[in-house]
Amino acid sequence: MDAIEAEKTALELVMNELGLTNKMWGSANERVDASKGQLFNAGFAQFDATLDRRNRGADAFHVIPEAYPKDWSGFRSYGGDIPNIVVGVTFMIQEIKRLLMNGEDPTRLARRPDQKYSPETGLPNPVEG
């Protein structure tokens, strides 16, 4: 699969998962609004367990991450890394949606001149002209 096809597939996977959450909680996602952002914590927990499994090779989904909402049940693995990341991303998108619906400013700040890339990281990838 090339990069463009992989990107389209990734977005399709996320959109399909968003469809599932919208079906469960409504397109305005009443649960996310009522939970005051708990899906953000759930998404972070999904990423945390996936990262632990990747770094330690263990089934990190047997231990509920600290970030997972205390009054929720059902923390689990959704399969391999891709479905777990997709679920985490979907939780984050639902939180972004909640914040936007609550009037938060989505403006992304530009890098300031004093915030230079470190040459040791190899970023940015300069194009020689």
MMTF fields as JSON, N, C-alpha, C and O atoms, coordinates in Angstrom:
{
  "mmtfVersion": "1.0.0",
  "mmtfProducer": "UNKNOWN",
  "numBonds": 515,
  "numAtoms": 516,
  "numGroups": 129,
  "numChains": 1,
  "numModels": 1,
  "chainsPerModel": [1],
  "groupsPerChain": [129],
  "chainIdList": ["A"],
  "bondAtomList": [4, 2, 8, 6, 12, 10, 16, 14, 20, 18, 24, 22, 28, 26, 32, 30, 36, 34, 40, 38, 44, 42, 48, 46, 52, 50, 56, 54, 60, 58, 64, 62, 68, 66, 72, 70, 76, 74, 80, 78, 84, 82, 88, 86, 92, 90, 96, 94, 100, 98, 104, 102, 108, 106, 112, 110, 116, 114, 120, 118, 124, 122, 128, 126, 132, 130, 136, 134, 140, 138, 144, 142, 148, 146, 152, 150, 156, 154, 160, 158, 164, 162, 168, 166, 172, 170, 176, 174, 180, 178, 184, 182, 188, 186, 192, 190, 196, 194, 200, 198, 204, 202, 208, 206, 212, 210, 216, 214, 220, 218, 224, 222, 228, 226, 232, 230, 236, 234, 240, 238, 244, 242, 248, 246, 252, 250, 256, 254, 260, 258, 264, 262, 268, 266, 272, 270, 276, 274, 280, 278, 284, 282, 288, 286, 292, 290, 296, 294, 300, 298, 304, 302, 308, 306, 312, 310, 316, 314, 320, 318, 324, 322, 328, 326, 332, 330, 336, 334, 340, 338, 344, 342, 348, 346, 352, 350, 356, 354, 360, 358, 364, 362, 368, 366, 372, 370, 376, 374, 380, 378, 384, 382, 388, 386, 392, 390, 396, 394, 400, 398, 404, 402, 408, 406, 412, 410, 416, 414, 420, 418, 424, 422, 428, 426, 432, 430, 436, 434, 440, 438, 444, 442, 448, 446, 452, 450, 456, 454, 460, 458, 464, 462, 468, 466, 472, 470, 476, 474, 480, 478, 484, 482, 488, 486, 492, 490, 496, 494, 500, 498, 504, 502, 508, 506, 512, 510],
  "bondOrderList": [1, 1, 1, 1, 1, 1, 1, 1, 1, 1, 1, 1, 1, 1, 1, 1, 1, 1, 1, 1, 1, 1, 1, 1, 1, 1, 1, 1, 1, 1, 1, 1, 1, 1, 1, 1, 1, 1, 1, 1, 1, 1, 1, 1, 1, 1, 1, 1, 1, 1, 1, 1, 1, 1, 1, 1, 1, 1, 1, 1, 1, 1, 1, 1, 1, 1, 1, 1, 1, 1, 1, 1, 1, 1, 1, 1, 1, 1, 1, 1, 1, 1, 1, 1, 1, 1, 1, 1, 1, 1, 1, 1, 1, 1, 1, 1, 1, 1, 1, 1, 1, 1, 1, 1, 1, 1, 1, 1, 1, 1, 1, 1, 1, 1, 1, 1, 1, 1, 1, 1, 1, 1, 1, 1, 1, 1, 1, 1],
  "groupList": [{"groupName": "MET", "atomNameList": ["N", "CA", "C", "O"], "elementList": ["N", "C", "C", "O"], "formalChargeList": [0, 0, 0, 0], "bondAtomList": [1, 0, 2, 1, 3, 2], "bondOrderList": [1, 1, 2], "singleLetterCode": "M", "chemCompType": "L-PEPTIDE LINKING"}, {"groupName": "ASP", "atomNameList": ["N", "CA", "C", "O"], "elementList": ["N", "C", "C", "O"], "formalChargeList": [0, 0, 0, 0], "bondAtomList": [1, 0, 2, 1, 3, 2], "bondOrderList": [1, 1, 2], "singleLetterCode": "D", "chemCompType": "L-PEPTIDE LINKING"}, {"groupName": "ALA", "atomNameList": ["N", "CA", "C", "O"], "elementList": ["N", "C", "C", "O"], "formalChargeList": [0, 0, 0, 0], "bondAtomList": [1, 0, 2, 1, 3, 2], "bondOrderList": [1, 1, 2], "singleLetterCode": "A", "chemCompType": "L-PEPTIDE LINKING"}, {"groupName": "ILE", "atomNameList": ["N", "CA", "C", "O"], "elementList": ["N", "C", "C", "O"], "formalChargeList": [0, 0, 0, 0], "bondAtomList": [1, 0, 2, 1, 3, 2], "bondOrderList": [1, 1, 2], "singleLetterCode": "I", "chemCompType": "L-PEPTIDE LINKING"}, {"groupName": "GLU", "atomNameList": ["N", "CA", "C", "O"], "elementList": ["N", "C", "C", "O"], "formalChargeList": [0, 0, 0, 0], "bondAtomList": [1, 0, 2, 1, 3, 2], "bondOrderList": [1, 1, 2], "singleLetterCode": "E", "chemCompType": "L-PEPTIDE LINKING"}, {"groupName": "LYS", "atomNameList": ["N", "CA", "C", "O"], "elementList": ["N", "C", "C", "O"], "formalChargeList": [0, 0, 0, 0], "bondAtomList": [1, 0, 2, 1, 3, 2], "bondOrderList": [1, 1, 2], "singleLetterCode": "K", "chemCompType": "L-PEPTIDE LINKING"}, {"groupName": "THR", "atomNameList": ["N", "CA", "C", "O"], "elementList": ["N", "C", "C", "O"], "formalChargeList": [0, 0, 0, 0], "bondAtomList": [1, 0, 2, 1, 3, 2], "bondOrderList": [1, 1, 2], "singleLetterCode": "T", "chemCompType": "L-PEPTIDE LINKING"}, {"groupName": "LEU", "atomNameList": ["N", "CA", "C", "O"], "elementList": ["N", "C", "C", "O"], "formalChargeList": [0, 0, 0, 0], "bondAtomList": [1, 0, 2, 1, 3, 2], "bondOrderList": [1, 1, 2], "singleLetterCode": "L", "chemCompType": "L-PEPTIDE LINKING"}, {"groupName": "VAL", "atomNameList": ["N", "CA", "C", "O"], "elementList": ["N", "C", "C", "O"], "formalChargeList": [0, 0, 0, 0], "bondAtomList": [1, 0, 2, 1, 3, 2], "bondOrderList": [1, 1, 2], "singleLetterCode": "V", "chemCompType": "L-PEPTIDE LINKING"}, {"groupName": "ASN", "atomNameList": ["N", "CA", "C", "O"], "elementList": ["N", "C", "C", "O"], "formalChargeList": [0, 0, 0, 0], "bondAtomList": [1, 0, 2, 1, 3, 2], "bondOrderList": [1, 1, 2], "singleLetterCode": "N", "chemCompType": "L-PEPTIDE LINKING"}, {"groupName": "GLY", "atomNameList": ["N", "CA", "C", "O"], "elementList": ["N", "C", "C", "O"], "formalChargeList": [0, 0, 0, 0], "bondAtomList": [1, 0, 2, 1, 3, 2], "bondOrderList": [1, 1, 2], "singleLetterCode": "G", "chemCompType": "PEPTIDE LINKING"}, {"groupName": "TRP", "atomNameList": ["N", "CA", "C", "O"], "elementList": ["N", "C", "C", "O"], "formalChargeList": [0, 0, 0, 0], "bondAtomList": [1, 0, 2, 1, 3, 2], "bondOrderList": [1, 1, 2], "singleLetterCode": "W", "chemCompType": "L-PEPTIDE LINKING"}, {"groupName": "SER", "atomNameList": ["N", "CA", "C", "O"], "elementList": ["N", "C", "C", "O"], "formalChargeList": [0, 0, 0, 0], "bondAtomList": [1, 0, 2, 1, 3, 2], "bondOrderList": [1, 1, 2], "singleLetterCode": "S", "chemCompType": "L-PEPTIDE LINKING"}, {"groupName": "ARG", "atomNameList": ["N", "CA", "C", "O"], "elementList": ["N", "C", "C", "O"], "formalChargeList": [0, 0, 0, 0], "bondAtomList": [1, 0, 2, 1, 3, 2], "bondOrderList": [1, 1, 2], "singleLetterCode": "R", "chemCompType": "L-PEPTIDE LINKING"}, {"groupName": "GLN", "atomNameList": ["N", "CA", "C", "O"], "elementList": ["N", "C", "C", "O"], "formalChargeList": [0, 0, 0, 0], "bondAtomList": [1, 0, 2, 1, 3, 2], "bondOrderList": [1, 1, 2], "singleLetterCode": "Q", "chemCompType": "L-PEPTIDE LINKING"}, {"groupName": "PHE", "atomNameList": ["N", "CA", "C", "O"], "elementList": ["N", "C", "C", "O"], "formalChargeList": [0, 0, 0, 0], "bondAtomList": [1, 0, 2, 1, 3, 2], "bondOrderList": [1, 1, 2], "singleLetterCode": "F", "chemCompType": "L-PEPTIDE LINKING"}, {"groupName": "HIS", "atomNameList": ["N", "CA", "C", "O"], "elementList": ["N", "C", "C", "O"], "formalChargeList": [0, 0, 0, 0], "bondAtomList": [1, 0, 2, 1, 3, 2], "bondOrderList": [1, 1, 2], "singleLetterCode": "H", "chemCompType": "L-PEPTIDE LINKING"}, {"groupName": "PRO", "atomNameList": ["N", "CA", "C", "O"], "elementList": ["N", "C", "C", "O"], "formalChargeList": [0, 0, 0, 0], "bondAtomList": [1, 0, 2, 1, 3, 2], "bondOrderList": [1, 1, 2], "singleLetterCode": "P", "chemCompType": "L-PEPTIDE LINKING"}, {"groupName": "TYR", "atomNameList": ["N", "CA", "C", "O"], "elementList": ["N", "C", "C", "O"], "formalChargeList": [0, 0, 0, 0], "bondAtomList": [1, 0, 2, 1, 3, 2], "bondOrderList": [1, 1, 2], "singleLetterCode": "Y", "chemCompType": "L-PEPTIDE LINKING"}],
  "groupTypeList": [0, 1, 2, 3, 4, 2, 4, 5, 6, 2, 7, 4, 7, 8, 0, 9, 4, 7, 10, 7, 6, 9, 5, 0, 11, 10, 12, 2, 9, 4, 13, 8, 1, 2, 12, 5, 10, 14, 7, 15, 9, 2, 10, 15, 2, 14, 15, 1, 2, 6, 7, 1, 13, 13, 9, 13, 10, 2, 1, 2, 15, 16, 8, 3, 17, 4, 2, 18, 17, 5, 1, 11, 12, 10, 15, 13, 12, 18, 10, 10, 1, 3, 17, 9, 3, 8, 8, 10, 8, 6, 15, 0, 3, 14, 4, 3, 5, 13, 7, 7, 0, 9, 10, 4, 1, 17, 6, 13, 7, 2, 13, 13, 17, 1, 14, 5, 18, 12, 17, 4, 6, 10, 7, 17, 9, 17, 8, 4, 10],
  "groupIdList": [1, 2, 3, 4, 5, 6, 7, 8, 9, 10, 11, 12, 13, 14, 15, 16, 17, 18, 19, 20, 21, 22, 23, 24, 25, 26, 27, 28, 29, 30, 31, 32, 33, 34, 35, 36, 37, 38, 39, 40, 41, 42, 43, 44, 45, 46, 47, 48, 49, 50, 51, 52, 53, 54, 55, 56, 57, 58, 59, 60, 61, 62, 63, 64, 65, 66, 67, 68, 69, 70, 71, 72, 73, 74, 75, 76, 77, 78, 79, 80, 81, 82, 83, 84, 85, 86, 87, 88, 89, 90, 91, 92, 93, 94, 95, 96, 97, 98, 99, 100, 101, 102, 103, 104, 105, 106, 107, 108, 109, 110, 111, 112, 113, 114, 115, 116, 117, 118, 119, 120, 121, 122, 123, 124, 125, 126, 127, 128, 129],
  "secStructList": [7, 7, 2, 2, 2, 2, 2, 2, 2, 2, 2, 2, 2, 2, 2, 2, 2, 2, 2, 2, 2, 2, 2, 2, 2, 6, 6, 6, 6, 2, 2, 2, 2, 2, 6, 6, 1, 2, 2, 2, 2, 2, 2, 2, 2, 2, 2, 2, 2, 2, 2, 2, 2, 2, 2, 2, 7, 1, 7, 4, 4, 4, 1, 7, 7, 6, 6, 1, 7, 6, 6, 7, 7, 7, 7, 7, 7, 7, 1, 1, 2, 2, 2, 2, 2, 2, 2, 2, 2, 2, 2, 2, 2, 2, 2, 2, 2, 2, 2, 2, 2, 6, 6, 7, 7, 7, 7, 7, 7, 7, 7, 7, 6, 6, 7, 7, 7, 7, 4, 4, 4, 6, 7, 1, 7, 7, 7, 7, 7],
  "xCoordList": [0.856, 0.0, 0.905, 1.842, 0.624, 1.446, 0.97, -0.047, 1.695, 1.432, 0.055, -0.641, -0.341, -1.647, -2.779, -3.744, -2.671, -3.696, -3.765, -4.853, -2.607, -2.577, -3.232, -3.963, -2.969, -3.59, -5.108, -5.846, -5.566, -7.019, -7.641, -8.723, -6.967, -7.481, -7.536, -8.509, -6.494, -6.482, -7.672, -8.35, -7.918, -9.05, -10.381, -11.302, -10.495, -11.72, -11.958, -13.09, -10.896, -11.033, -11.533, -12.42, -10.971, -11.398, -12.843, -13.643, -13.177, -14.545, -15.557, -16.65, -15.198, -16.091, -16.288, -17.4, -15.207, -15.312, -16.134, -16.914, -15.958, -16.783, -18.257, -19.121, -18.529, -19.909, -20.49, -21.654, -19.672, -20.142, -20.439, -21.464, -19.546, -19.782, -20.967, -21.737, -21.123, -22.291, -23.583, -24.606, -23.536, -24.72, -25.079, -26.254, -24.036, -24.275, -24.746, -25.646, -24.14, -24.351, -24.985, -25.165, -25.33, -25.922, -24.844, -23.709, -25.199, -24.199, -23.65, -22.516, -24.451, -23.951, -23.208, -22.679, -23.174, -22.472, -22.843, -22.029, -24.087, -24.588, -23.742, -23.566, -23.218, -22.411, -21.131, -20.759, -20.449, -19.205, -19.462, -18.655, -20.578, -20.887, -21.225, -20.787, -22.0, -22.39, -21.197, -21.15, -20.228, -19.095, -17.982, -16.963, -18.176, -17.213, -15.79, -14.81, -15.706, -14.411, -13.808, -12.61, -14.582, -14.016, -13.503, -12.629, -14.025, -13.518, -12.065, -11.316, -11.658, -10.253, -9.396, -8.371, -9.83, -9.097, -9.108, -8.096, -10.244, -10.342, -9.417, -8.773, -9.347, -8.447, -7.0, -6.214, -6.646, -5.285, -4.951, -3.849, -5.902, -5.689, -5.489, -4.665, -6.235, -6.091, -4.691, -4.053, -4.224, -2.867, -1.818, -0.824, -2.047, -1.103, -0.922, 0.204, -2.027, -1.937, -1.293, -0.515, -1.609, -1.007, 0.494, 1.273, 0.9, 2.323, 3.032, 4.132, 2.404, 3.0, 3.174, 4.213, 2.17, 2.265, 3.385, 4.131, 3.494, 4.548, 5.946, 6.862, 6.102, 7.421, 7.816, 8.999, 6.851, 7.17, 6.798, 7.188, 6.044, 5.647, 4.652, 4.373, 4.119, 3.174, 1.744, 1.511, 0.798, -0.604, -0.976, -1.502, -0.699, -0.924, -2.403, -2.744, -3.271, -4.698, -5.328, -6.519, -4.526, -5.042, -5.048, -5.764, -4.258, -4.177, -4.798, -4.368, -5.796, -6.477, -5.575, -5.196, -5.225, -4.38, -5.047, -6.272, -4.217, -4.679, -5.601, -6.525, -5.359, -6.15, -7.578, -8.451, -7.832, -9.172, -10.189, -9.948, -11.323, -12.327, -12.719, -13.052, -12.668, -12.901, -14.318, -14.526, -15.283, -16.665, -17.077, -18.266, -16.124, -16.396, -16.014, -15.152, -16.66, -16.259, -15.945, -16.225, -15.378, -15.204, -13.894, -13.792, -12.867, -11.591, -11.09, -11.094, -10.653, -10.217, -9.359, -9.257, -8.752, -8.055, -9.084, -9.976, -8.951, -9.82, -9.134, -9.633, -8.004, -7.263, -5.821, -5.193, -5.294, -3.916, -3.734, -4.651, -2.547, -2.249, -3.182, -3.652, -3.454, -4.28, -5.659, -6.035, -6.439, -7.751, -7.68, -8.542, -6.67, -6.55, -6.206, -6.72, -5.346, -5.022, -6.237, -6.511, -6.965, -8.168, -9.183, -9.769, -9.4, -10.332, -9.832, -10.62, -8.542, -7.98, -8.151, -8.539, -7.865, -8.034, -9.496, -9.799, -10.387, -11.821, -12.253, -13.02, -11.768, -12.062, -11.576, -12.283, -10.377, -9.822, -10.644, -10.879, -11.076, -11.907, -13.217, -13.702, -13.786, -15.025, -14.773, -15.642, -13.597, -13.273, -13.091, -13.549, -12.428, -12.286, -13.664, -13.919, -14.536, -15.908, -16.614, -17.277, -16.47, -17.102, -16.578, -17.355, -15.255, -14.66, -15.128, -15.438, -15.179, -15.673, -17.127, -17.494, -17.95, -19.362, -19.515, -20.511, -18.522, -18.547, -17.893, -17.763, -17.473, -16.964, -15.476, -15.019, -14.695, -13.248, -12.609, -13.076, -11.551, -10.829, -9.94, -9.092, -10.115, -9.296, -8.029, -7.37, -7.684, -6.538, -5.235, -4.914, -4.501, -3.187, -2.136, -2.108, -1.277, -0.225, 0.945, 1.269, 1.563, 2.751, 3.973, 3.973, 4.988, 6.255, 6.84, 6.862, 7.315, 7.971, 9.41, 9.972, 10.014, 11.411, 12.371, 13.382, 12.073, 12.975, 12.748, 13.452, 11.788, 11.493, 12.033, 11.264, 13.335, 13.972, 14.009, 14.037, 14.008, 14.207, 15.632, 16.547, 15.817, 17.151, 17.754, 17.151, 18.929, 19.533, 19.804, 19.85, 19.983, 20.256, 19.076, 19.263, 17.875, 16.702, 16.493, 15.741, 17.155, 16.967, 15.737, 15.375, 15.092, 13.898, 14.202, 15.02, 13.628, 12.823, 13.717, 14.944, 13.097, 13.828, 14.068, 13.203, 15.216, 15.408, 15.461, 16.053, 14.838, 14.857, 15.901, 15.797, 16.894, 17.941, 17.456, 16.96, 17.604, 17.086, 18.113, 17.834],
  "yCoordList": [-1.168, 0.0, 1.234, 1.321, 2.18, 3.392, 4.384, 4.156, 5.462, 6.422, 7.069, 7.239, 7.426, 8.086, 7.115, 7.48, 5.892, 4.881, 4.571, 4.403, 4.494, 4.236, 5.382, 5.151, 6.617, 7.778, 7.743, 7.986, 7.442, 7.353, 6.237, 6.407, 5.117, 3.997, 4.369, 4.052, 5.041, 5.476, 6.388, 6.232, 7.335, 8.248, 7.506, 7.812, 6.54, 5.73, 4.95, 4.863, 4.382, 3.641, 4.549, 4.168, 5.732, 6.689, 7.13, 7.197, 7.427, 7.865, 6.757, 7.037, 5.508, 4.393, 4.279, 4.037, 4.453, 4.395, 5.574, 5.419, 6.745, 7.897, 7.612, 7.987, 6.946, 6.559, 5.671, 5.817, 4.737, 3.864, 4.655, 4.431, 5.582, 6.357, 7.293, 7.497, 7.862, 8.726, 7.934, 8.441, 6.681, 5.821, 5.517, 5.468, 5.31, 4.995, 6.215, 6.103, 7.396, 8.548, 9.735, 10.778, 9.613, 10.721, 11.576, 11.62, 12.254, 13.028, 14.198, 14.623, 14.724, 15.786, 15.178, 15.892, 13.866, 13.09, 13.549, 14.113, 13.288, 13.694, 13.134, 13.798, 11.924, 11.345, 12.139, 12.402, 12.527, 13.259, 14.615, 15.077, 15.254, 16.537, 16.344, 17.119, 15.312, 15.051, 14.607, 14.864, 13.938, 13.418, 14.443, 14.157, 15.637, 16.735, 16.334, 16.685, 15.609, 15.29, 13.968, 13.765, 13.063, 11.778, 10.969, 10.119, 11.214, 10.49, 10.861, 10.048, 12.079, 12.465, 11.541, 11.024, 11.345, 10.465, 9.023, 8.327, 8.58, 7.222, 7.042, 6.001, 8.044, 7.983, 7.927, 7.15, 8.748, 8.751, 7.378, 6.865, 6.792, 5.464, 4.415, 3.514, 4.527, 3.584, 3.69, 2.682, 4.943, 5.159, 4.641, 4.035, 4.882, 4.468, 2.953, 2.456, 2.228, 0.76, 0.251, -0.703, 0.88, 0.478, 0.731, -0.103, 1.876, 2.196, 1.205, 0.746, 0.875, -0.107, -1.451, -2.096, -1.868, -3.158, -3.12, -4.087, -1.998, -1.867, -1.871, -2.506, -1.166, -1.032, -2.224, -2.548, -2.869, -3.953, -5.324, -6.349, -5.338, -6.602, -7.381, -8.545, -6.755, -7.438, -7.063, -6.116, -7.822, -7.468, -6.417, -6.736, -5.172, -4.048, -3.777, -2.957, -4.434, -4.164, -4.889, -4.728, -5.69, -6.33, -5.367, -5.582, -4.317, -3.304, -2.022, -1.513, -1.509, -0.291, 0.908, 1.136, 1.685, 2.865, 3.874, 3.985, 4.595, 5.596, 6.634, 7.123, 6.969, 8.01, 7.571, 8.419, 6.287, 5.8, 6.281, 6.171, 6.815, 7.352, 6.323, 5.178, 6.763, 5.876, 5.292, 4.181, 6.041, 5.562, 4.829, 4.589, 4.471, 3.7, 2.247, 1.932, 1.378, -0.029, -0.372, 0.416, -1.517, -1.997, -1.677, -1.845, -1.216, -0.968, -2.273, -3.314, -2.2, -3.423, -3.106, -1.959, -4.14, -4.051, -4.277, -5.115, -3.536, -3.705, -4.544, -4.642, -5.149, -5.979, -5.522, -5.282, -5.4, -4.974, -3.48, -2.783, -3.008, -1.588, -0.686, 0.328, -1.044, -0.156, 0.066, 1.223, -0.969, -0.678, 0.056, 0.884, -0.233, 0.476, 1.946, 2.807, 2.236, 3.628, 4.337, 5.488, 3.652, 4.244, 4.596, 5.678, 3.715, 4.006, 5.195, 6.076, 5.241, 6.382, 7.689, 8.7, 7.679, 8.878, 9.307, 10.498, 8.351, 8.664, 9.308, 10.271, 8.786, 9.421, 10.872, 11.766, 11.106, 12.468, 13.372, 14.536, 12.848, 13.657, 14.028, 15.149, 13.105, 13.42, 14.531, 15.374, 14.533, 15.611, 16.933, 17.973, 16.904, 18.125, 18.646, 19.848, 17.756, 18.141, 18.798, 19.824, 18.206, 18.768, 20.175, 21.086, 20.349, 21.66, 22.694, 23.83, 22.299, 23.213, 23.603, 24.769, 22.63, 22.909, 23.813, 24.526, 23.787, 24.655, 26.003, 26.814, 26.252, 27.569, 27.791, 28.932, 26.723, 26.912, 27.339, 26.974, 28.104, 28.638, 27.555, 26.998, 27.241, 26.21, 26.746, 26.013, 28.006, 28.617, 27.921, 27.754, 27.524, 26.903, 27.993, 28.751, 28.074, 29.079, 28.643, 27.458, 29.596, 29.327, 29.233, 29.733, 28.596, 28.519, 29.924, 30.665, 30.284, 31.586, 31.494, 30.4, 32.624, 32.598, 31.997, 31.408, 32.134, 31.585, 30.082, 29.476, 29.491, 28.057, 27.308, 26.809, 27.237, 26.616, 25.099, 24.562, 24.435, 22.983, 22.681, 23.457, 21.58, 21.133, 20.381, 19.423, 20.794, 20.119, 18.635, 17.846, 18.253, 16.851, 15.936, 14.739, 16.486, 15.656, 15.401, 14.504, 16.185, 16.017, 16.735, 16.577, 17.516, 18.253, 19.727, 20.201, 20.471, 19.966, 19.338, 19.414, 18.741, 18.122, 19.186, 19.398, 19.865, 20.985, 20.56, 19.539, 21.354, 21.124, 22.063, 23.283, 21.487, 22.323, 22.852, 22.096, 24.164, 24.778, 25.139, 25.676],
  "zCoordList": [0.0, 0.0, 0.0, 0.794, -0.886, -0.903, 0.162, 0.818, 0.326, 1.4, 1.272, 2.273, 0.072, -0.119, 0.184, 0.855, -0.299, -0.027, 1.466, 2.017, 2.119, 3.562, 4.33, 5.293, 3.901, 4.555, 4.394, 5.349, 3.188, 2.949, 3.785, 4.347, 3.865, 4.661, 6.138, 6.821, 6.636, 8.04, 8.327, 9.342, 7.434, 7.627, 7.547, 8.304, 6.646, 6.553, 7.837, 8.313, 8.398, 9.65, 10.77, 11.533, 10.867, 11.899, 11.645, 12.578, 10.401, 10.094, 10.403, 10.894, 10.12, 10.453, 11.957, 12.427, 12.711, 14.177, 14.704, 15.643, 14.101, 14.489, 14.237, 15.03, 13.13, 12.837, 13.914, 14.286, 14.423, 15.502, 16.77, 17.415, 17.134, 18.356, 18.182, 19.121, 16.996, 16.761, 16.831, 17.29, 16.374, 16.433, 17.888, 18.252, 18.723, 20.14, 20.923, 21.755, 20.662, 21.521, 20.828, 21.456, 19.554, 18.817, 18.166, 18.642, 17.078, 16.333, 17.141, 16.923, 18.079, 18.963, 20.141, 20.992, 20.181, 21.191, 22.597, 23.329, 22.943, 24.245, 25.382, 26.404, 25.218, 26.294, 26.514, 27.657, 25.433, 25.605, 26.261, 27.067, 25.919, 26.532, 28.012, 28.862, 28.308, 29.692, 30.527, 31.73, 29.894, 30.642, 30.821, 31.45, 30.267, 30.409, 29.987, 30.645, 28.9, 28.329, 28.73, 28.532, 29.282, 29.687, 28.503, 28.677, 27.306, 26.147, 25.863, 25.321, 26.222, 26.098, 26.968, 26.523, 28.203, 29.121, 28.618, 28.698, 28.102, 27.582, 26.381, 26.245, 25.514, 24.363, 24.794, 24.253, 25.764, 26.291, 26.878, 26.683, 27.592, 28.174, 27.084, 27.234, 25.992, 24.885, 24.274, 23.968, 24.103, 23.593, 24.579, 24.177, 25.866, 26.906, 26.9, 26.926, 26.865, 26.86, 25.575, 25.607, 24.449, 23.173, 23.197, 22.735, 23.732, 23.844, 24.763, 24.455, 25.892, 26.805, 26.114, 26.254, 25.376, 24.683, 23.641, 23.486, 22.931, 21.919, 22.547, 22.025, 23.657, 24.284, 25.129, 25.236, 25.722, 26.652, 26.108, 26.668, 25.016, 24.422, 25.248, 24.959, 26.265, 27.154, 26.775, 26.023, 27.309, 27.097, 28.131, 29.197, 27.805, 28.713, 28.952, 29.805, 28.233, 28.37, 29.557, 29.824, 30.273, 31.49, 32.671, 33.649, 32.58, 33.634, 33.085, 32.05, 33.771, 33.313, 33.601, 34.75, 32.554, 32.771, 33.702, 33.755, 34.425, 35.391, 34.75, 35.4, 33.493, 32.823, 32.527, 32.349, 32.472, 32.112, 33.139, 34.341, 32.685, 33.623, 34.691, 34.386, 35.928, 37.072, 37.094, 37.58, 36.57, 36.618, 35.347, 35.135, 34.507, 33.301, 33.52, 34.341, 32.785, 32.751, 31.297, 30.395, 31.08, 29.72, 29.041, 27.826, 29.779, 29.125, 28.535, 29.192, 27.266, 26.604, 25.393, 24.958, 24.87, 23.599, 22.486, 22.614, 21.421, 20.266, 19.196, 18.075, 19.526, 18.586, 18.523, 19.554, 17.311, 17.113, 17.331, 17.765, 17.026, 17.214, 16.42, 16.936, 15.173, 14.339, 14.948, 15.138, 15.269, 15.851, 17.187, 17.478, 18.001, 19.279, 19.076, 19.79, 18.115, 17.808, 17.218, 17.557, 16.335, 15.739, 16.821, 16.781, 17.773, 18.869, 19.674, 20.018, 19.982, 20.714, 19.954, 20.54, 18.651, 17.819, 17.806, 17.884, 17.709, 17.69, 19.007, 19.005, 20.12, 21.405, 21.396, 21.861, 20.869, 20.818, 19.904, 20.228, 18.78, 17.873, 18.561, 18.405, 19.312, 20.033, 21.062, 21.287, 21.68, 22.623, 21.881, 22.353, 20.725, 19.922, 19.533, 19.599, 19.135, 18.768, 19.954, 19.798, 21.134, 22.335, 22.614, 22.901, 22.528, 22.783, 21.762, 22.121, 20.492, 19.453, 19.702, 19.558, 20.074, 20.354, 21.566, 21.692, 22.467, 23.648, 23.391, 24.308, 22.129, 21.761, 21.944, 21.879, 22.174, 22.337, 21.018, 19.939, 21.123, 19.967, 19.354, 20.051, 18.058, 17.423, 16.75, 16.014, 16.99, 16.317, 16.69, 17.867, 15.67, 15.877, 15.782, 14.812, 16.779, 16.791, 15.924, 15.848, 15.283, 14.474, 15.385, 16.509, 14.882, 15.607, 15.704, 14.722, 16.899, 17.082, 16.587, 16.527, 16.232, 15.768, 16.787, 16.403, 18.087, 19.101, 19.344, 20.152, 18.662, 18.81, 17.589, 16.768, 17.48, 16.32, 16.47, 17.578, 15.333, 15.33, 15.76, 15.485, 16.419, 16.796, 15.612, 15.127, 15.137, 13.983, 14.232, 13.289, 15.502, 15.818, 15.49, 15.273, 15.451, 15.188, 13.706, 13.324, 12.875, 11.446, 10.932, 9.766, 11.77, 11.36, 11.267, 12.055, 10.392, 9.28, 8.223, 8.292, 7.28, 6.194, 5.134, 4.285, 5.153, 4.255, 2.791, 2.441, 1.964, 0.528, -0.046, 0.083, -0.672, -1.254, -2.597, -3.433, -2.794, -3.992, -4.89, -5.962]
}
